Amino acid sequence: MIKKLVIVGVGLIGGSFAMSLRNANMVEKIVGVGRSWENLSSALGTYVIDAAETSVANAVEGADLVVLAVPVGQMSSVMQEIAPVLSSHTVITDVGSTKQDVIELAARFMPGHLDRFVPGHPIAGAERSGVKAATDNLFQGKNVILTPLQDTREDALALVKDLWQKCGGIVHEMPPKVHDQIFAAVSHLPHVLAYALVADIAARPNARELFQFAAGGFRDFTRIASSSPEMWRDICLANREAMVSELDSYLAQVHHMRDAIAKGEGAELEKIFDAARNARNAWISGGNK
Amino acid sequence: MIKKLVIVGVGLIGGSFAMSLRNANMVEKIVGVGRSWENLSSALGTYVIDAAETSVANAVEGADLVVLAVPVGQMSSVMQEIAPVLSSHTVITDVGSTKQDVIELAARFMPGHLDRFVPGHPIAGAERSGVKAATDNLFQGKNVILTPLQDTREDALALVKDLWQKCGGIVHEMPPKVHDQIFAAVSHLPHVLAYALVADIAARPNARELFQFAAGGFRDFTRIASSSPEMWRDICLANREAMVSELDSYLAQVHHMRDAIAKGEGAELEKIFDAARNARNAWISGGNK
């Protein structure tokens, strides 16, 4: 049982984590911290949190667990504010989409607390946002990645792991670099590619006509291009090295297919399309996507 | 009222066209032509068609309208079979995803019938296939493009236009080259890009791990990579010139974003992401997508 849980950033992820733990009877008191009173009062009104604070330093006093659920771009200022006031028993975790950069910030801004820092990343719900979208089943059956440091204490890791499992999450542990490479390929890259297509088309003189005839395939392909530009800018910069490597690999693949089309190499094209369809269908049939 | 309608290729599109016209009381008799008895007997059993033929030359005798709803790759052989036996009053239309190539084939293989040929392309339902997926409302509110030739007679164009409108379609006329350029950008390009991503990832040594952590964004971005490899190979080759131009434009955009990420140019990235999100959100809010 957690006596005091502090959620810094009560949005979709932070709010859903709070609701899921309350639902599982894992927590006594939940304090929400945010920059906007409007969002915090909405979280209070729906009993997602029991108390609201705008000062993160005041909020974390005596906390058993602090969840950093702010955008990666705000992480360093939050860490600097909490580092001087964290209790020696407080466990800290985060939900950032990139892990190496958050760990670097933690090493720099809260070096005295690394033994109780458990970096994390739940794979859920990126397209909606705000506490109003939060639910107590958001993480049910979803993967949650933890990337503990060498310094991270076993009991801190065990606590965070247990809480995510109580939220219905399937917890995996891996090194932060491996995490960042995997998500560069399967998440960050597709976001950049979807933004690129819409931006390319929107800049054309006949953009209006093109959008008029875009249909269901275009809609689904570009759905993630409606994501937060600020958040994805931060993720691309935070995961720069893996992103450049993924983009180079993808560009080489598309160049190859472009040349096959230009040369009329139907068999080569069909081979690639077929490999892709088979791989995707095997993936889809393998589970709840 | 159409006395005899012949659907060559009774799949999702051909079957839905037949069902919609019957529903609108626009047709007396519908003859389906196909290579597979299994599919034809399914279409007979569900009253999508009234009669089935495997010989297209026999089927088209005395027809008022012949709809070519076969893959682009089979178009030339069908045209060669019907050209010698078409009645002088029979109107011919097609539903192919590319138009310039179909028109070239028609000019070559049925030159005596171009005055009654109305090239068409309904924008609907590419991800499912087969007559079992056909419905009488597939085209409701959907765009249908007609690309008449200089030779096409007004009454033939008016007939095909009227029938699509009776199916609920919103009919647009445009030159075939404009059609092919538009759909290269908003349909054919995204298909190639989705195939490219899945093929690139499937070929990695750690493909299994990558797919394990792929989630909703990846699923939607790659949905169209589950489409028919044969059909999309044909489309890419048929629309080669426009495709290469689109791919070059897209590759330049992605190269630019890759360099912005490599150099840490956050403001430039955010500007592109923002333009894309705004354009997409305006498009989505503009209608029934």
Chai-1 contact restraints between the chains, C-beta under 6 A:
chainA,res_idxA,chainB,res_idxB,connection_type,confidence,min_distance_angstrom,max_distance_angstrom,comment,restraint_id
A,I123,B,A215,contact,1.0,0.0,6.0,A-B,restraint_1
A,N143,B,F213,contact,1.0,0.0,6.0,A-B,restraint_2
A,I182,B,F213,contact,1.0,0.0,6.0,A-B,restraint_3
A,A185,B,I201,contact,1.0,0.0,6.0,A-B,restraint_4
A,A185,B,L210,contact,1.0,0.0,6.0,A-B,restraint_5
A,V186,B,L210,contact,1.0,0.0,6.0,A-B,restraint_6
A,V186,B,F213,contact,1.0,0.0,6.0,A-B,restraint_7
A,V186,B,A214,contact,1.0,0.0,6.0,A-B,restraint_8
A,V186,B,F218,contact,1.0,0.0,6.0,A-B,restraint_9
A,S187,B,G217,contact,1.0,0.0,6.0,A-B,restraint_10
A,P190,B,G217,contact,1.0,0.0,6.0,A-B,restraint_11
A,P190,B,F218,contact,1.0,0.0,6.0,A-B,restraint_12
A,P190,B,F221,contact,1.0,0.0,6.0,A-B,restraint_13
A,V192,B,M257,contact,1.0,0.0,6.0,A-B,restraint_14
A,Y195,B,F273,contact,1.0,0.0,6.0,A-B,restraint_15
A,Y195,B,A276,contact,1.0,0.0,6.0,A-B,restraint_16
A,A196,B,Q253,contact,1.0,0.0,6.0,A-B,restraint_17
A,A196,B,V254,contact,1.0,0.0,6.0,A-B,restraint_18
A,A196,B,M257,contact,1.0,0.0,6.0,A-B,restraint_19
A,V198,B,A276,contact,1.0,0.0,6.0,A-B,restraint_20
A,V198,B,A279,contact,1.0,0.0,6.0,A-B,restraint_21
A,V198,B,R280,contact,1.0,0.0,6.0,A-B,restraint_22
A,A199,B,I272,contact,1.0,0.0,6.0,A-B,restraint_23
A,A199,B,A275,contact,1.0,0.0,6.0,A-B,restraint_24
A,A199,B,A276,contact,1.0,0.0,6.0,A-B,restraint_25
A,D200,B,S249,contact,1.0,0.0,6.0,A-B,restraint_26
A,D200,B,Y250,contact,1.0,0.0,6.0,A-B,restraint_27
A,D200,B,Q253,contact,1.0,0.0,6.0,A-B,restraint_28
A,I201,B,A185,contact,1.0,0.0,6.0,A-B,restraint_29
A,A202,B,A275,contact,1.0,0.0,6.0,A-B,restraint_30
A,A202,B,A279,contact,1.0,0.0,6.0,A-B,restraint_31
A,L210,B,I182,contact,1.0,0.0,6.0,A-B,restraint_32
A,L210,B,A185,contact,1.0,0.0,6.0,A-B,restraint_33
A,L210,B,V186,contact,1.0,0.0,6.0,A-B,restraint_34
A,F211,B,W283,contact,1.0,0.0,6.0,A-B,restraint_35
A,F213,B,N143,contact,1.0,0.0,6.0,A-B,restraint_36
A,F213,B,I182,contact,1.0,0.0,6.0,A-B,restraint_37
A,F213,B,V186,contact,1.0,0.0,6.0,A-B,restraint_38
A,A214,B,V186,contact,1.0,0.0,6.0,A-B,restraint_39
A,A215,B,I123,contact,1.0,0.0,6.0,A-B,restraint_40
A,G217,B,S187,contact,1.0,0.0,6.0,A-B,restraint_41
A,G217,B,P190,contact,1.0,0.0,6.0,A-B,restraint_42
A,G217,B,I224,contact,1.0,0.0,6.0,A-B,restraint_43
A,F218,B,V186,contact,1.0,0.0,6.0,A-B,restraint_44
A,F218,B,P190,contact,1.0,0.0,6.0,A-B,restraint_45
A,R219,B,K289,contact,1.0,0.0,6.0,A-B,restraint_46
A,D220,B,D220,contact,1.0,0.0,6.0,A-B,restraint_47
A,D220,B,R223,contact,1.0,0.0,6.0,A-B,restraint_48
A,F221,B,P190,contact,1.0,0.0,6.0,A-B,restraint_49
A,F221,B,F221,contact,1.0,0.0,6.0,A-B,restraint_50
A,T222,B,R280,contact,1.0,0.0,6.0,A-B,restraint_51
A,R223,B,D220,contact,1.0,0.0,6.0,A-B,restraint_52
A,I224,B,G217,contact,1.0,0.0,6.0,A-B,restraint_53
A,A225,B,A276,contact,1.0,0.0,6.0,A-B,restraint_54
A,A225,B,R280,contact,1.0,0.0,6.0,A-B,restraint_55
A,S226,B,R277,contact,1.0,0.0,6.0,A-B,restraint_56
A,S226,B,R280,contact,1.0,0.0,6.0,A-B,restraint_57
A,S226,B,N281,contact,1.0,0.0,6.0,A-B,restraint_58
A,P229,B,E270,contact,1.0,0.0,6.0,A-B,restraint_59
A,P229,B,F273,contact,1.0,0.0,6.0,A-B,restraint_60
A,P229,B,D274,contact,1.0,0.0,6.0,A-B,restraint_61
A,P229,B,R277,contact,1.0,0.0,6.0,A-B,restraint_62
A,W232,B,F273,contact,1.0,0.0,6.0,A-B,restraint_63
A,R233,B,G266,contact,1.0,0.0,6.0,A-B,restraint_64
A,R233,B,L269,contact,1.0,0.0,6.0,A-B,restraint_65
A,R233,B,E270,contact,1.0,0.0,6.0,A-B,restraint_66
A,C236,B,I261,contact,1.0,0.0,6.0,A-B,restraint_67
A,C236,B,L269,contact,1.0,0.0,6.0,A-B,restraint_68
A,L237,B,G264,contact,1.0,0.0,6.0,A-B,restraint_69
A,L237,B,G266,contact,1.0,0.0,6.0,A-B,restraint_70
A,R240,B,I261,contact,1.0,0.0,6.0,A-B,restraint_71
A,M243,B,I261,contact,1.0,0.0,6.0,A-B,restraint_72
A,V244,B,I261,contact,1.0,0.0,6.0,A-B,restraint_73
A,V244,B,A262,contact,1.0,0.0,6.0,A-B,restraint_74
A,L247,B,R258,contact,1.0,0.0,6.0,A-B,restraint_75
A,S249,B,D200,contact,1.0,0.0,6.0,A-B,restraint_76
A,Y250,B,D200,contact,1.0,0.0,6.0,A-B,restraint_77
A,Q253,B,A196,contact,1.0,0.0,6.0,A-B,restraint_78
A,Q253,B,D200,contact,1.0,0.0,6.0,A-B,restraint_79
A,V254,B,A196,contact,1.0,0.0,6.0,A-B,restraint_80
A,M257,B,V192,contact,1.0,0.0,6.0,A-B,restraint_81
A,M257,B,A196,contact,1.0,0.0,6.0,A-B,restraint_82
A,R258,B,L247,contact,1.0,0.0,6.0,A-B,restraint_83
A,I261,B,C236,contact,1.0,0.0,6.0,A-B,restraint_84
A,I261,B,R240,contact,1.0,0.0,6.0,A-B,restraint_85
A,I261,B,M243,contact,1.0,0.0,6.0,A-B,restraint_86
A,I261,B,V244,contact,1.0,0.0,6.0,A-B,restraint_87
A,A262,B,V244,contact,1.0,0.0,6.0,A-B,restraint_88
A,G264,B,L237,contact,1.0,0.0,6.0,A-B,restraint_89
A,G266,B,R233,contact,1.0,0.0,6.0,A-B,restraint_90
A,G266,B,L237,contact,1.0,0.0,6.0,A-B,restraint_91
A,L269,B,R233,contact,1.0,0.0,6.0,A-B,restraint_92
A,L269,B,C236,contact,1.0,0.0,6.0,A-B,restraint_93
A,E270,B,P229,contact,1.0,0.0,6.0,A-B,restraint_94
A,E270,B,R233,contact,1.0,0.0,6.0,A-B,restraint_95
A,I272,B,A199,contact,1.0,0.0,6.0,A-B,restraint_96
A,F273,B,Y195,contact,1.0,0.0,6.0,A-B,restraint_97
A,F273,B,P229,contact,1.0,0.0,6.0,A-B,restraint_98
A,F273,B,W232,contact,1.0,0.0,6.0,A-B,restraint_99
A,D274,B,P229,contact,1.0,0.0,6.0,A-B,restraint_100
A,A275,B,A199,contact,1.0,0.0,6.0,A-B,restraint_101
A,A275,B,A202,contact,1.0,0.0,6.0,A-B,restraint_102
A,A276,B,Y195,contact,1.0,0.0,6.0,A-B,restraint_103
A,A276,B,V198,contact,1.0,0.0,6.0,A-B,restraint_104
A,A276,B,A199,contact,1.0,0.0,6.0,A-B,restraint_105
A,A276,B,A225,contact,1.0,0.0,6.0,A-B,restraint_106
A,R277,B,S226,contact,1.0,0.0,6.0,A-B,restraint_107
A,R277,B,P229,contact,1.0,0.0,6.0,A-B,restraint_108
A,A279,B,V198,contact,1.0,0.0,6.0,A-B,restraint_109
A,A279,B,A202,contact,1.0,0.0,6.0,A-B,restraint_110
A,R280,B,V198,contact,1.0,0.0,6.0,A-B,restraint_111
A,R280,B,T222,contact,1.0,0.0,6.0,A-B,restraint_112
A,R280,B,A225,contact,1.0,0.0,6.0,A-B,restraint_113
A,R280,B,S226,contact,1.0,0.0,6.0,A-B,restraint_114
A,N281,B,S226,contact,1.0,0.0,6.0,A-B,restraint_115
A,W283,B,F211,contact,1.0,0.0,6.0,A-B,restraint_116
A,K289,B,R219,contact,1.0,0.0,6.0,A-B,restraint_117
